[in-house]
Amino acid sequence: MKGNVIVGQSGGPTAVINSSLAGVYRTAIDRGAKKVYGMLYGIQGLLDEQYVDLSKHIKSDLDVEILKRTPSAFLGTCRYKLPDIHANQEIYERIFAILKQLNIECFIYIGGNDSMDTIKKLSDYAILTGHTQKFVGVPKTIDNDLALTDHTPGYGSAAKYIATSTKEVIRDGLGFSYKKKLVTIIEIMGRNAGWLTGAAALSRGEDCDGPDLIYLPEVAFEIDKFMARVKKLLEKKDVVVVAVSEGIRDKEGRYVSEQGGGVDYVDAFGHKQLTGTASYLANAVNQEIGCKARAVEFSTLQRSAAHLASRVDVNEAFMVGGAAVKAADEGDSGKMVVIDRVSDDPYQTATGIYDVHKIANGEKLVPREWITRDGTYVTEEFIDYVRPLIQGDSPSVMVDGIPRHLYMSSKK
Ligand code: F6P
C-alpha cells in the first residue's frame, strides 16, 4: 500500500464495532500503510477536520486485544446524511481536500444501511470527478437488517445478551410471590426488523420455557388479540413474559410506542426514536387485567454488553474490518464487505464483497415464513439461523473486578 488509510464509525454502536476497527488497523499496518487515521465522530467530524493518528492510541498488541473487547464507538459516531452529490459540491470538495492533504488511498467506513449511503455517495463523487481514493464499507448493526450479507457484526453479541437476559428475567418471574400474577413485557431494539426480538427465543431450552409470546414488527400488532392471549395464559400460569420489538406497529402502520406518547426525536435519516412500547403495553395490561405488570427496556445495554459478547461475532467483526482494507487496497470501491455462510455444521463463514448501491438505505426484514402463522413467535428455522452466531465467549481483560476498556482521553 502506497498511501494512507482513514477509518470512521457511524450509526448506532455495537459490542464489537471496535473489533472491526482493530481489524482495519491491523490489516492496514500489515499491508504497509504509513499512517492509519481515525475520523472522530465519522464523516461529520471529518468535515471539521477531526481525526487522529491511530498509532498514538493503539500502542501495543494488548491495546488491540482490549480494543476488540471495548463496546461503543472508540472513535465516536454520528448519524449524518451527506447531501446528494449534485446538490452541494462544496461539502464534497472539502472532504476530498482533507483526504488529499492526508494522502488517503483507502477510506473505510464501519456502519449500517444509513452509513453505507456515505460510501455510496463518496465513491460516486470520486468517479464523477476523477479522484482515485477507494471507498469500502464494513457492515455493522445490532439490527441485522443489511441486505446481501448473511448477518451483520454486532447482531450475534446483542442476540446473546437478549437471550441470556430474557432467560434471567423469566427466572426472576418464576420466583415471584405465591399465587400472584405478573406480566413482564421486554422491549428490544431493532427498529423495523425483528431479528433482535426473535433472538429472545434462544432462551428456550431444557431449563427454561422461553418467553410466552414474541411480537416482531414484520407482523401488524393487534392489541385486542394480544390482551386476549395474555388473559388466556394467565388462566394457566401466574407469570407471563412477552418479548416485543420497539418497532411494532398497528394495522394502520402507527408505532405502538407513539400511542403511549413516545419521544418526538427524529434523526437525519428520518428515523423516529422508538421507545416506550413496553411501558405502554404494561400499563394497558395493568388497566385491563388488573394484575401487576412490569416493563423492561434492554435499551443501550443490548448493544454495549461486551462482557457477554459472542466470540464468533468478535472474530467476524475483526475479519470484515481486515477484508475491507484488503479490498480497497486491491482496487475495490463503492462496495461493502459481506459475510457469506459457507456451512451451518460446522459453522463456517467467509467474506465476500457487494456493490454498496444494492445495500445502502435498504432494510432486510425477517422472512414471514420464519415467524409463526399467528405472528406470536419465531420458527425453528429462525432459531437455527441465529444459534451459531451467539457461540463462544470473549473474556474481558479484568481490572479491579470489572472489564478494562481502551479509551481516548483526548477525544472530547
Ligand atoms: O440502528 C441501531 C439501533 O440500535 C436501533 O436498534 C435503535 O432503534 C437505534 O439504533 C437507537 O439509536 P440511538 O441510540 O441513536 O437512539
Residues whose N, C-alpha, C, O or C-beta is under 5 A from the ligand:
A	BS01	F6P	G12 D143 M189 G190 R191
